[in-house]
Amino acid sequence: MAKRHEKFGAGVDPKDSVKVTKKNLSKAIKIFRFVIPYKWTFVLGMVFLLLSNLTTLSFPLLIGEMTKVIEGKSKFQINEVTLFFFAILIIQSILSFFRIYTFAQVSEKAMRDVRQTLYAKIITLPIFHFEKRRVGELMSRITSDITQLQDVLSITLAEFFRQIFTLVGGVALITYLSWKLTLFMLATFPLLVISAIVFGKFIRKISKKAQDELANTNIIVEETFQSIQAVKAFTNEKYEVNRYTNSLNKVVNEALKAATLRGGFVSFIIFALFGGIVGVVWYGAQLVAQGDLILADLLTFIFYTAFIGGSVGGLGDIYAQLQKTIGASDRILEILGDPSEVDIHEKETNAQITFGTIDLQDIHFSYPSRPSVEILKGISFTIEPGQKIAIVGTSGTGKSTLAQLMMRFYEPSQGKIKMGDYAIQDLSVGDWRKMVALVPQEVLLFGGSIRENIAYGKPGASEQEIQQAAEQAYAKEFIESFPEKYDTLVGERGVKLSGGQRQRIAIARAILKDPKFLILDEATSALDSESEKWVQSALEELMKNRTSLIIAHRLSTIRSADKIIVMESGKIVEMGSHENLMAKKQGVYQKMVKLQTENL
């Protein structure tokens, strides 16, 4: 009994807790649409739950009957009652097994569907949604929030119905046994309920502070681990340990305050609850002495009172769980309500889209997270099929932003990007990106094998195609130098490979995709001279007979471009071939080339 009341009001994480209102309940119920395919299994589980509760409620009656046998007031023998008791126990055990199994079937399958739907939704959201929400938050939605829903389906919901049934059935049975004693017993309940509400509010306030402090400790851990190189470089291990320790001490202080209040509450509940039972026994003894009640019925009444007390205590836990469930449902439904940019359930068409001239017309753009800051200010230029167009400029001029617009990670705030006679926005995002490949400056590989990373450009590619792509990307030699060759695991984010090796794997992946339009976003700027030589050779192979947009920081890599576009502060300030731009006296491009040459 004490355990149940100890949990009541123990505090729900403030970010997880949502008020239980009619509106919030109706929103939370929407998530249970995932249960509909398994509704008959759920109904079967409810039947097992009902029958299991009936057998449980029969235990006090059987104990009362045993007492009647001892008193010589029963028509049954003690062996008959005992055998019947064991039969009920066996039936109850079987029913409990099937109740748990059927509810587990519903919860596991329904939550599998929720996870699959939520993951599919998240992975098809536009890029700017990942700027609004941190990766850790999205992970929490798929893990802790869905686990919370699963607990409700498999445990809390069944527990709620069982407690309600026990409460209603128990009160009905004790009223039948003795309405006088029932009224006496129920008179103590308002005091317990009011005390629970008052104590619960204070406990939740203090527990909220403890949860906030705990969140701060988690932030410290996350920041430290993410910036571990900086911590090591500045030898600040001791500083970080002290910072974490101080934060933990604050958690302990707040938690001990909550524990003190909770301990006082539990002590009061134990006193009031067992005091109530003593009172019931005292008043019941008076009724037995007056001949209004027999001893066996008094014993049965006491057992049912304990059952009812347990149910009331259990409802406190269920209320706290319900708060968390509403919060979890709300956050999941919020993500599921966001519009996807790709429909993965749409049937793939084999329609051949003719790749033609790409025309950027007066492109303006501001990031959704910073709408007041305009990054691109009226960009216009044309890319003919097969051309190599280079974009140069100082950092922050909008070069990479332009690449993201070409990949349709974002859409222009104003203006159009056309291909032939129609805007690329008229194409589905999936159809457009099938024609485009991006080789970024910072390549992040998956943690699997080299083979899997190359094949990501064309899932289902043959071994011959993978090896041919690696050879064209000048990656075959270093791959075959590894003992496991193409089965070599690259580690998380490709940490087991050098920067140049990662870049060539990314190029091999792009070659395997065989794109019509290639975007190189400063693909060699972070490499040393030796690695750059190999990667540049791989890029030359990749760009053969392909329309290419090259964003470059090192100007030596773009001399052979058909057209060089020079950007400053989100605008195009110069455009032409390398020779034409170098011929411009006091030209921006000419100054950039001279500056880089002097720094060599």
Secondary structure, 3 states (H helix, E strand, C coil): CHHHHHHCCCCCCCCCCCCCCHHHHHHHHHHHHHHHHHHHHHHHHHHHHHHHHHHHHHHHHHHHHHHHHHHCCCCCCHHHHHHHHHHHHHHHHHHHHHHHHHHHHHHHHHHHHHHHHHHHHHHCCCHHHHHHCCHHHHHHHHHHHHHHHHHHHHHHHHHHHHHHHHHHHHHHHHHHHCHHHHHHHHCCHHHHHHHHHHHHHHHHHHHHHHHHHHHHHHHHHHHHHHCHHHHHHCCCHHHHHHHHHHHHHHHHHHHHHHHHHHHHHHHHHHHHHHHHHHHHHHHHHHHHHHCCCCHHHHHHHHHHHHHHHHHHHHHHHHHHHHHHHHHHHHHHHHHHCCCCCCCCCCCCCCCCCCCCCEEEEEEEEECCCCCCCEEEEEEEEEECCCCEEEEEECCCCCHHHHHHHHCCCCCCCEEEEEECCEEHHHCCHHHHHHCEEEECCCCCECCCEHHHHHHCCCCCCCHHHHHHHHHHCCCHHHHHCCCCHHHCECCCECCCCCHHHHHHHHHHHHHHHCCCEEEEECCCCCCCHHHHHHHHHHHHHHHCCCEEEEECCCHHHHCCCCEEEEEECCEEEEEECHHHHHCCCCCHHHHHHHHHHHCC
